Amino acid sequence: MNPWAPFEWIVALRFLREGRLQTLFIIGGVAIGVAVIVFMSALLTGLQANFIRRVLSAQPHLQLLPPQEVVRPLGVGGGAVESAIVQPPLQRLKSIDQWQKVVAEIRTTPQVAVVSPAATGSALVVRGDASRAISVVGIDPEFYFRIVDVPGKIVRGSARLTASDILIGTDLASDVGASVGDKLRVTAASGASNTLTIAGIFDLGNKGANQRTTYTALHTAQSLLGLAGGVTSIDVTVTDVYAAETVAQRVTAATGVEADSWIKTNAQFFSAVNAQVTANTAIRFFVGLSVAFGIASVLFVSVVQRSREIGILRAMGIRRGQILRLFLLQGGLLGLAGSALGSGVGAGALMMWQRYAIGLDGLPIVPVTLELPLFATALIVATFTGLLAAFAPALRAARLDPMVAIRG
């Protein structure tokens, strides 16, 4: 016996060793619970991050657009004409008023990372007998490429954008039979046209986007669309994607221009992400609850089995506080041992997932990472759960009357 070991530790470890079968079962139960929590948490976090990365890889976090035109019925004698038929007006292509000032204001807003003005409009692209309707997006590559990684999506050519260059999608290139270096005639709705050279062909991972979206230099699009130095949208990225709606409200208040966040424009997707978070929390709660009941039940049985020993210890002068700490220690040790084992099992399951759950592209179906904070949190929470679960049986043991306990 180690003379330096505190009394509660010595007795707690002895009780656990003597009931080793019960101890092993409860440690195994805790380990399974912690492994499930670790695996599900990492998997759902990876799934959520993967979804958000896919959604935001081809769009900004915030987008500012000019206000839509509205029509109001004419008034007669100070009132509106009754039963007037008001038709919605055609939305003309127009620029954001004083957009340079708006961009400067946004760049001073907290949590804003990148601001990129863009000129966007519809046009017709013609090559030989083939023609397709497209969306021309005029951009400043220095800023826009930090929002949408167009260079990383180039499959042929390069992301060069001079005044006479255009970037097109793989499906549009196939539709018009064009390749890098070929020329396309682009005609806007206003009648203005320009002949541009294909500098690169990209793949955004979406057939519709690859058929319609094209990129040109900002000045080229402004000239083609008749905007005369104007822009039709301002794209923004923020440092925290989940704070996008808050930043959008702040930007709207500061600039007076309506800002739509990705959370607002992808409301159904964001609801699905929140549902995943809620489901993950519920799973962890109920698994933790089952672990707590398992530890508590084993310790209650231990109190009943060791009533005589507890009575003898109390008769020898052991205080109630020491008995209380003795059983709390058992609960904490069970939680600690089970969580350590469960963390190892969860890490092994995650590595197996990364290795064998592979998609058709050769990459993991859901990429996950082994994050130290996740395992540290599981370890702390499981140990704390063990202490809480042990409190009721520990209190019962501490309140046992020595004489009654000895007589059985």
BATORPA-449571 format. One record per residue (C-alpha): x, y, z; residue number from 1. Coordinates in nm, 3 decimals, m for minus. Layout:
// BATORPA-449571
+---------+---------+---------+-----+
|    east |   north |      up | num |
+---------+---------+---------+-----+
|       X |       Y |       Z | NUM |
...
+---------+---------+---------+-----+
// end
This chain:
// BATORPA-449571
+---------+---------+---------+-----+
|    east |   north |      up | num |
+---------+---------+---------+-----+
|   0.000 |   0.000 |   0.000 |   1 |
|   0.128 |   0.344 |  m0.092 |   2 |
|   0.139 |   0.552 |   0.230 |   3 |
|   0.119 |   0.870 |   0.024 |   4 |
|  m0.209 |   0.776 |  m0.150 |   5 |
|  m0.517 |   0.944 |   0.006 |   6 |
|  m0.760 |   0.714 |   0.181 |   7 |
|  m1.051 |   0.779 |  m0.059 |   8 |
|  m0.839 |   0.686 |  m0.363 |   9 |
|  m0.719 |   0.361 |  m0.205 |  10 |
|  m1.069 |   0.242 |  m0.114 |  11 |
|  m1.227 |   0.363 |  m0.442 |  12 |
|  m0.972 |   0.173 |  m0.651 |  13 |
|  m1.011 |  m0.136 |  m0.431 |  14 |
|  m1.392 |  m0.133 |  m0.473 |  15 |
|  m1.351 |  m0.101 |  m0.852 |  16 |
|  m1.101 |  m0.386 |  m0.863 |  17 |
|  m1.314 |  m0.618 |  m0.651 |  18 |
|  m1.618 |  m0.561 |  m0.875 |  19 |
|  m1.407 |  m0.580 |  m1.188 |  20 |
|  m1.680 |  m0.739 |  m1.400 |  21 |
|  m1.920 |  m0.458 |  m1.322 |  22 |
|  m1.639 |  m0.208 |  m1.371 |  23 |
|  m1.548 |  m0.347 |  m1.713 |  24 |
|  m1.911 |  m0.348 |  m1.825 |  25 |
|  m1.973 |   0.012 |  m1.725 |  26 |
|  m1.642 |   0.129 |  m1.875 |  27 |
|  m1.740 |  m0.048 |  m2.196 |  28 |
|  m2.082 |   0.118 |  m2.191 |  29 |
|  m1.929 |   0.461 |  m2.134 |  30 |
|  m1.673 |   0.394 |  m2.410 |  31 |
|  m1.946 |   0.302 |  m2.660 |  32 |
|  m2.143 |   0.615 |  m2.570 |  33 |
|  m1.841 |   0.845 |  m2.602 |  34 |
|  m1.735 |   0.676 |  m2.928 |  35 |
|  m2.083 |   0.738 |  m3.073 |  36 |
|  m2.073 |   1.102 |  m2.962 |  37 |
|  m1.723 |   1.160 |  m3.105 |  38 |
|  m1.799 |   0.984 |  m3.433 |  39 |
|  m2.138 |   1.149 |  m3.490 |  40 |
|  m2.012 |   1.494 |  m3.391 |  41 |
|  m1.712 |   1.477 |  m3.626 |  42 |
|  m1.921 |   1.329 |  m3.907 |  43 |
|  m2.201 |   1.586 |  m3.883 |  44 |
|  m1.951 |   1.872 |  m3.848 |  45 |
|  m1.769 |   1.750 |  m4.159 |  46 |
|  m2.100 |   1.707 |  m4.345 |  47 |
|  m2.211 |   2.057 |  m4.250 |  48 |
|  m1.877 |   2.211 |  m4.350 |  49 |
|  m1.884 |   2.019 |  m4.680 |  50 |
|  m2.237 |   2.141 |  m4.760 |  51 |
|  m2.151 |   2.502 |  m4.680 |  52 |
|  m1.829 |   2.484 |  m4.881 |  53 |
|  m2.017 |   2.352 |  m5.183 |  54 |
|  m2.292 |   2.613 |  m5.154 |  55 |
|  m2.056 |   2.908 |  m5.099 |  56 |
|  m1.782 |   2.803 |  m5.342 |  57 |
|  m1.959 |   2.976 |  m5.633 |  58 |
|  m2.140 |   3.263 |  m5.462 |  59 |
|  m2.066 |   3.553 |  m5.226 |  60 |
|  m2.176 |   3.563 |  m4.863 |  61 |
|  m2.359 |   3.895 |  m4.920 |  62 |
|  m2.483 |   4.063 |  m5.235 |  63 |
|  m2.601 |   4.421 |  m5.276 |  64 |
|  m2.838 |   4.494 |  m5.564 |  65 |
|  m3.005 |   4.816 |  m5.684 |  66 |
|  m3.367 |   4.860 |  m5.565 |  67 |
|  m3.640 |   4.726 |  m5.792 |  68 |
|  m3.866 |   4.968 |  m5.974 |  69 |
|  m4.224 |   4.989 |  m5.845 |  70 |
|  m4.541 |   5.146 |  m5.980 |  71 |
|  m4.803 |   5.322 |  m5.769 |  72 |
|  m5.155 |   5.405 |  m5.889 |  73 |
|  m5.220 |   5.773 |  m5.961 |  74 |
|  m5.428 |   5.952 |  m5.702 |  75 |
|  m5.745 |   6.149 |  m5.771 |  76 |
|  m5.841 |   6.414 |  m5.520 |  77 |
|  m5.573 |   6.303 |  m5.281 |  78 |
|  m5.673 |   5.937 |  m5.285 |  79 |
|  m5.577 |   5.633 |  m5.492 |  80 |
|  m5.794 |   5.537 |  m5.786 |  81 |
|  m6.028 |   5.261 |  m5.675 |  82 |
|  m5.995 |   4.921 |  m5.842 |  83 |
|  m5.692 |   5.044 |  m6.038 |  84 |
|  m5.502 |   4.776 |  m6.227 |  85 |
|  m5.132 |   4.813 |  m6.152 |  86 |
|  m4.897 |   4.607 |  m6.364 |  87 |
|  m4.546 |   4.535 |  m6.234 |  88 |
|  m4.291 |   4.732 |  m6.438 |  89 |
|  m4.013 |   4.583 |  m6.644 |  90 |
|  m3.692 |   4.582 |  m6.442 |  91 |
|  m3.434 |   4.779 |  m6.637 |  92 |
|  m3.065 |   4.712 |  m6.604 |  93 |
|  m2.936 |   4.988 |  m6.380 |  94 |
|  m2.637 |   5.068 |  m6.164 |  95 |
|  m2.612 |   5.103 |  m5.789 |  96 |
|  m2.613 |   5.474 |  m5.712 |  97 |
|  m2.271 |   5.607 |  m5.603 |  98 |
|  m2.136 |   5.253 |  m5.586 |  99 |
|  m1.775 |   5.364 |  m5.525 | 100 |
|  m1.883 |   5.534 |  m5.202 | 101 |
|  m2.088 |   5.227 |  m5.104 | 102 |
|  m1.788 |   4.996 |  m5.163 | 103 |
|  m1.565 |   5.220 |  m4.950 | 104 |
|  m1.826 |   5.218 |  m4.672 | 105 |
|  m1.862 |   4.838 |  m4.678 | 106 |
|  m1.486 |   4.785 |  m4.657 | 107 |
|  m1.482 |   4.967 |  m4.322 | 108 |
|  m1.759 |   4.744 |  m4.181 | 109 |
|  m1.644 |   4.493 |  m3.915 | 110 |
|  m1.620 |   4.126 |  m4.021 | 111 |
|  m1.610 |   4.214 |  m4.393 | 112 |
|  m1.326 |   4.031 |  m4.571 | 113 |
|  m1.356 |   4.105 |  m4.945 | 114 |
|  m1.569 |   4.348 |  m5.147 | 115 |
|  m1.599 |   4.311 |  m5.525 | 116 |
|  m1.818 |   4.522 |  m5.761 | 117 |
|  m1.966 |   4.345 |  m6.064 | 118 |
|  m2.162 |   4.435 |  m6.377 | 119 |
|  m2.403 |   4.160 |  m6.478 | 120 |
|  m2.652 |   4.135 |  m6.762 | 121 |
|  m2.799 |   3.908 |  m7.028 | 122 |
|  m2.651 |   3.871 |  m7.374 | 123 |
|  m2.643 |   3.642 |  m7.676 | 124 |
|  m2.325 |   3.462 |  m7.779 | 125 |
|  m2.285 |   3.361 |  m8.143 | 126 |
|  m2.026 |   3.139 |  m8.308 | 127 |
|  m2.101 |   3.034 |  m8.664 | 128 |
|  m2.454 |   2.898 |  m8.676 | 129 |
|  m2.466 |   2.831 |  m8.302 | 130 |
|  m2.609 |   3.086 |  m8.056 | 131 |
|  m2.685 |   3.071 |  m7.687 | 132 |
|  m2.831 |   3.306 |  m7.424 | 133 |
|  m2.573 |   3.383 |  m7.158 | 134 |
|  m2.519 |   3.591 |  m6.847 | 135 |
|  m2.220 |   3.825 |  m6.875 | 136 |
|  m2.050 |   3.890 |  m6.540 | 137 |
|  m1.801 |   4.174 |  m6.551 | 138 |
|  m1.557 |   4.147 |  m6.261 | 139 |
|  m1.238 |   4.286 |  m6.115 | 140 |
|  m1.028 |   3.965 |  m6.095 | 141 |
|  m0.814 |   4.099 |  m5.809 | 142 |
|  m1.114 |   4.097 |  m5.577 | 143 |
|  m1.367 |   3.860 |  m5.732 | 144 |
|  m1.127 |   3.566 |  m5.749 | 145 |
|  m1.092 |   3.592 |  m5.370 | 146 |
|  m1.469 |   3.538 |  m5.343 | 147 |
|  m1.518 |   3.270 |  m5.610 | 148 |
|  m1.211 |   3.061 |  m5.687 | 149 |
|  m1.251 |   3.076 |  m6.064 | 150 |
|  m0.878 |   3.002 |  m6.130 | 151 |
|  m0.917 |   2.679 |  m5.930 | 152 |
|  m1.211 |   2.575 |  m6.150 | 153 |
|  m1.034 |   2.631 |  m6.484 | 154 |
|  m1.007 |   2.303 |  m6.678 | 155 |
|  m0.852 |   2.445 |  m6.997 | 156 |
|  m0.664 |   2.766 |  m7.063 | 157 |
|  m0.611 |   3.023 |  m6.787 | 158 |
|  m0.809 |   3.274 |  m6.581 | 159 |
|  m0.657 |   3.572 |  m6.767 | 160 |
|  m0.905 |   3.857 |  m6.815 | 161 |
|  m0.791 |   4.144 |  m7.036 | 162 |
|  m1.030 |   4.380 |  m7.216 | 163 |
|  m1.077 |   4.133 |  m7.504 | 164 |
|  m1.096 |   3.806 |  m7.302 | 165 |
|  m1.389 |   3.595 |  m7.187 | 166 |
|  m1.411 |   3.289 |  m6.959 | 167 |
|  m1.688 |   3.038 |  m7.037 | 168 |
|  m1.819 |   2.713 |  m6.886 | 169 |
|  m1.756 |   2.364 |  m7.017 | 170 |
|  m2.118 |   2.310 |  m7.126 | 171 |
|  m2.133 |   2.639 |  m7.319 | 172 |
|  m1.804 |   2.553 |  m7.489 | 173 |
|  m1.951 |   2.219 |  m7.593 | 174 |
|  m2.278 |   2.377 |  m7.713 | 175 |
|  m2.108 |   2.627 |  m7.945 | 176 |
|  m1.818 |   2.399 |  m8.034 | 177 |
|  m1.553 |   2.639 |  m7.903 | 178 |
|  m1.217 |   2.594 |  m7.735 | 179 |
|  m0.945 |   2.810 |  m7.582 | 180 |
|  m0.829 |   3.077 |  m7.829 | 181 |
|  m1.152 |   3.082 |  m8.032 | 182 |
|  m1.351 |   3.403 |  m8.073 | 183 |
|  m1.712 |   3.461 |  m7.975 | 184 |
|  m1.946 |   3.737 |  m8.081 | 185 |
|  m2.132 |   3.867 |  m7.775 | 186 |
|  m2.438 |   4.090 |  m7.826 | 187 |
|  m2.624 |   4.258 |  m7.542 | 188 |
|  m2.997 |   4.335 |  m7.530 | 189 |
|  m2.917 |   4.702 |  m7.600 | 190 |
|  m2.770 |   4.606 |  m7.938 | 191 |
|  m2.407 |   4.665 |  m7.841 | 192 |
|  m2.173 |   4.385 |  m7.940 | 193 |
|  m1.811 |   4.285 |  m7.901 | 194 |
|  m1.589 |   4.004 |  m8.024 | 195 |
|  m1.404 |   3.836 |  m7.737 | 196 |
|  m1.139 |   3.564 |  m7.722 | 197 |
|  m1.186 |   3.258 |  m7.500 | 198 |
|  m0.901 |   3.271 |  m7.248 | 199 |
|  m1.018 |   2.983 |  m7.030 | 200 |
|  m1.291 |   2.725 |  m6.980 | 201 |
|  m1.415 |   2.651 |  m6.627 | 202 |
|  m1.630 |   2.395 |  m6.451 | 203 |
|  m1.840 |   2.529 |  m6.164 | 204 |
|  m1.985 |   2.184 |  m6.090 | 205 |
|  m2.332 |   2.291 |  m6.206 | 206 |
|  m2.464 |   2.231 |  m6.558 | 207 |
|  m2.687 |   2.539 |  m6.562 | 208 |
|  m2.403 |   2.765 |  m6.446 | 209 |
|  m2.163 |   2.612 |  m6.697 | 210 |
|  m2.412 |   2.680 |  m6.978 | 211 |
|  m2.499 |   3.040 |  m6.895 | 212 |
|  m2.230 |   3.205 |  m6.680 | 213 |
|  m1.943 |   3.387 |  m6.849 | 214 |
|  m1.680 |   3.620 |  m6.704 | 215 |
|  m1.528 |   3.930 |  m6.862 | 216 |
|  m1.327 |   4.225 |  m6.735 | 217 |
|  m1.541 |   4.483 |  m6.553 | 218 |
|  m1.486 |   4.761 |  m6.808 | 219 |
|  m1.568 |   4.523 |  m7.095 | 220 |
|  m1.904 |   4.430 |  m6.939 | 221 |
|  m1.983 |   4.794 |  m6.855 | 222 |
|  m1.929 |   4.894 |  m7.217 | 223 |
|  m2.122 |   4.596 |  m7.355 | 224 |
|  m2.421 |   4.640 |  m7.120 | 225 |
|  m2.434 |   5.019 |  m7.154 | 226 |
|  m2.370 |   5.087 |  m6.786 | 227 |
|  m2.117 |   5.369 |  m6.841 | 228 |
|  m1.897 |   5.294 |  m6.540 | 229 |
|  m2.178 |   5.153 |  m6.326 | 230 |
|  m2.215 |   4.820 |  m6.149 | 231 |
|  m2.526 |   4.609 |  m6.098 | 232 |
|  m2.414 |   4.429 |  m5.783 | 233 |
|  m2.156 |   4.435 |  m5.505 | 234 |
|  m2.038 |   4.096 |  m5.380 | 235 |
|  m1.907 |   4.059 |  m5.025 | 236 |
|  m1.749 |   3.783 |  m4.819 | 237 |
|  m1.734 |   3.789 |  m4.439 | 238 |
|  m1.503 |   3.628 |  m4.186 | 239 |
|  m1.782 |   3.426 |  m4.020 | 240 |
|  m2.031 |   3.275 |  m4.266 | 241 |
|  m2.289 |   3.221 |  m3.990 | 242 |
|  m2.281 |   3.594 |  m3.905 | 243 |
|  m2.363 |   3.688 |  m4.266 | 244 |
|  m2.720 |   3.798 |  m4.192 | 245 |
|  m2.606 |   4.021 |  m3.904 | 246 |
|  m2.338 |   4.180 |  m4.124 | 247 |
|  m2.597 |   4.225 |  m4.404 | 248 |
|  m2.825 |   4.421 |  m4.172 | 249 |
|  m2.529 |   4.632 |  m4.060 | 250 |
|  m2.430 |   4.703 |  m4.421 | 251 |
|  m2.788 |   4.798 |  m4.515 | 252 |
|  m2.808 |   5.038 |  m4.222 | 253 |
|  m2.473 |   5.199 |  m4.312 | 254 |
|  m2.520 |   5.230 |  m4.691 | 255 |
|  m2.895 |   5.239 |  m4.746 | 256 |
|  m2.862 |   4.964 |  m5.009 | 257 |
|  m3.044 |   4.636 |  m4.945 | 258 |
|  m2.797 |   4.352 |  m4.876 | 259 |
|  m2.907 |   3.989 |  m4.907 | 260 |
|  m2.704 |   3.726 |  m4.720 | 261 |
|  m2.656 |   3.365 |  m4.830 | 262 |
|  m2.858 |   3.265 |  m4.523 | 263 |
|  m3.158 |   3.458 |  m4.655 | 264 |
|  m3.125 |   3.347 |  m5.017 | 265 |
|  m3.067 |   2.982 |  m4.913 | 266 |
|  m3.325 |   2.971 |  m4.634 | 267 |
|  m3.421 |   2.606 |  m4.688 | 268 |
|  m3.059 |   2.494 |  m4.693 | 269 |
|  m2.983 |   2.690 |  m4.374 | 270 |
|  m3.288 |   2.534 |  m4.207 | 271 |
|  m3.151 |   2.190 |  m4.300 | 272 |
|  m2.812 |   2.281 |  m4.148 | 273 |
|  m2.982 |   2.394 |  m3.826 | 274 |
|  m3.184 |   2.072 |  m3.820 | 275 |
|  m2.860 |   1.874 |  m3.840 | 276 |
|  m2.715 |   2.070 |  m3.549 | 277 |
|  m3.030 |   2.010 |  m3.343 | 278 |
|  m3.026 |   1.637 |  m3.425 | 279 |
|  m2.660 |   1.612 |  m3.328 | 280 |
|  m2.728 |   1.787 |  m2.996 | 281 |
|  m3.022 |   1.557 |  m2.924 | 282 |
|  m2.814 |   1.245 |  m2.999 | 283 |
|  m2.535 |   1.360 |  m2.769 | 284 |
|  m2.782 |   1.445 |  m2.491 | 285 |
|  m2.958 |   1.109 |  m2.492 | 286 |
|  m2.634 |   0.912 |  m2.522 | 287 |
|  m2.491 |   1.111 |  m2.231 | 288 |
|  m2.809 |   1.047 |  m2.033 | 289 |
|  m2.783 |   0.671 |  m2.089 | 290 |
|  m2.417 |   0.681 |  m1.978 | 291 |
|  m2.514 |   0.868 |  m1.661 | 292 |
|  m2.790 |   0.619 |  m1.574 | 293 |
|  m2.551 |   0.329 |  m1.636 | 294 |
|  m2.289 |   0.467 |  m1.397 | 295 |
|  m2.553 |   0.555 |  m1.135 | 296 |
|  m2.712 |   0.209 |  m1.146 | 297 |
|  m2.378 |   0.033 |  m1.101 | 298 |
|  m2.286 |   0.254 |  m0.806 | 299 |
|  m2.627 |   0.206 |  m0.643 | 300 |
|  m2.569 |  m0.170 |  m0.664 | 301 |
|  m2.221 |  m0.118 |  m0.520 | 302 |
|  m2.365 |   0.075 |  m0.223 | 303 |
|  m2.611 |  m0.207 |  m0.151 | 304 |
|  m2.341 |  m0.475 |  m0.186 | 305 |
|  m2.093 |  m0.288 |   0.033 | 306 |
|  m2.329 |  m0.162 |   0.302 | 307 |
|  m2.158 |  m0.373 |   0.569 | 308 |
|  m1.812 |  m0.249 |   0.466 | 309 |
|  m1.934 |   0.109 |   0.464 | 310 |
|  m2.081 |   0.058 |   0.813 | 311 |
|  m1.749 |  m0.080 |   0.939 | 312 |
|  m1.561 |   0.216 |   0.789 | 313 |
|  m1.801 |   0.458 |   0.956 | 314 |
|  m1.764 |   0.273 |   1.289 | 315 |
|  m1.385 |   0.310 |   1.256 | 316 |
|  m1.428 |   0.687 |   1.246 | 317 |
|  m1.438 |   0.753 |   0.873 | 318 |
|  m1.636 |   1.074 |   0.815 | 319 |
|  m1.943 |   1.102 |   0.592 | 320 |
|  m1.758 |   1.345 |   0.364 | 321 |
|  m1.492 |   1.082 |   0.300 | 322 |
|  m1.755 |   0.821 |   0.211 | 323 |
|  m1.917 |   1.074 |  m0.022 | 324 |
|  m1.587 |   1.150 |  m0.194 | 325 |
|  m1.508 |   0.778 |  m0.219 | 326 |
|  m1.812 |   0.708 |  m0.440 | 327 |
|  m1.776 |   1.032 |  m0.633 | 328 |
|  m1.423 |   0.921 |  m0.715 | 329 |
|  m1.554 |   0.591 |  m0.846 | 330 |
|  m1.800 |   0.770 |  m1.074 | 331 |
|  m1.532 |   1.010 |  m1.198 | 332 |
|  m1.283 |   0.728 |  m1.263 | 333 |
|  m1.543 |   0.524 |  m1.451 | 334 |
|  m1.628 |   0.825 |  m1.666 | 335 |
|  m1.262 |   0.909 |  m1.727 | 336 |
|  m1.160 |   0.554 |  m1.820 | 337 |
|  m1.464 |   0.503 |  m2.042 | 338 |
|  m1.420 |   0.838 |  m2.218 | 339 |
|  m1.050 |   0.774 |  m2.282 | 340 |
|  m1.128 |   0.433 |  m2.433 | 341 |
|  m1.427 |   0.572 |  m2.625 | 342 |
|  m1.221 |   0.859 |  m2.768 | 343 |
|  m0.972 |   0.607 |  m2.902 | 344 |
|  m1.249 |   0.394 |  m3.053 | 345 |
|  m1.412 |   0.704 |  m3.206 | 346 |
|  m1.080 |   0.820 |  m3.356 | 347 |
|  m1.024 |   0.474 |  m3.503 | 348 |
|  m1.376 |   0.470 |  m3.652 | 349 |
|  m1.317 |   0.814 |  m3.808 | 350 |
|  m0.989 |   0.702 |  m3.964 | 351 |
|  m1.162 |   0.393 |  m4.105 | 352 |
|  m1.435 |   0.617 |  m4.245 | 353 |
|  m1.178 |   0.842 |  m4.413 | 354 |
|  m1.008 |   0.540 |  m4.567 | 355 |
|  m1.301 |   0.332 |  m4.687 | 356 |
|  m1.601 |   0.570 |  m4.733 | 357 |
|  m1.481 |   0.692 |  m5.073 | 358 |
|  m1.694 |   0.851 |  m5.346 | 359 |
|  m1.674 |   0.803 |  m5.721 | 360 |
|  m1.422 |   1.087 |  m5.745 | 361 |
|  m1.178 |   0.903 |  m5.516 | 362 |
|  m1.234 |   1.147 |  m5.228 | 363 |
|  m1.407 |   1.076 |  m4.894 | 364 |
|  m1.787 |   1.102 |  m4.915 | 365 |
|  m1.780 |   1.329 |  m4.612 | 366 |
|  m1.434 |   1.462 |  m4.519 | 367 |
|  m1.378 |   1.467 |  m4.144 | 368 |
|  m1.090 |   1.590 |  m3.930 | 369 |
|  m0.964 |   1.464 |  m3.594 | 370 |
|  m0.985 |   1.779 |  m3.385 | 371 |
|  m0.825 |   1.776 |  m3.040 | 372 |
|  m1.093 |   2.004 |  m2.884 | 373 |
|  m1.361 |   1.745 |  m2.970 | 374 |
|  m1.178 |   1.467 |  m2.783 | 375 |
|  m1.087 |   1.696 |  m2.492 | 376 |
|  m1.451 |   1.803 |  m2.459 | 377 |
|  m1.571 |   1.441 |  m2.469 | 378 |
|  m1.318 |   1.348 |  m2.199 | 379 |
|  m1.418 |   1.635 |  m1.969 | 380 |
|  m1.793 |   1.596 |  m2.021 | 381 |
|  m1.788 |   1.217 |  m1.967 | 382 |
|  m1.583 |   1.254 |  m1.646 | 383 |
|  m1.817 |   1.526 |  m1.520 | 384 |
|  m2.117 |   1.309 |  m1.612 | 385 |
|  m1.965 |   1.026 |  m1.407 | 386 |
|  m1.931 |   1.258 |  m1.107 | 387 |
|  m2.292 |   1.377 |  m1.139 | 388 |
|  m2.421 |   1.022 |  m1.182 | 389 |
|  m2.232 |   0.913 |  m0.871 | 390 |
|  m2.373 |   1.191 |  m0.653 | 391 |
|  m2.704 |   1.020 |  m0.559 | 392 |
|  m2.552 |   0.680 |  m0.467 | 393 |
|  m2.262 |   0.858 |  m0.290 | 394 |
|  m2.510 |   1.058 |  m0.084 | 395 |
|  m2.697 |   0.743 |   0.008 | 396 |
|  m2.375 |   0.572 |   0.114 | 397 |
|  m2.274 |   0.870 |   0.326 | 398 |
|  m2.609 |   0.872 |   0.505 | 399 |
|  m2.598 |   0.502 |   0.603 | 400 |
|  m2.627 |   0.445 |   0.977 | 401 |
|  m2.315 |   0.245 |   1.084 | 402 |
|  m2.500 |   0.008 |   1.321 | 403 |
|  m2.784 |  m0.065 |   1.075 | 404 |
|  m2.532 |  m0.119 |   0.792 | 405 |
|  m2.322 |  m0.364 |   1.000 | 406 |
|  m2.626 |  m0.565 |   1.105 | 407 |
|  m2.729 |  m0.576 |   0.733 | 408 |
+---------+---------+---------+-----+
// end
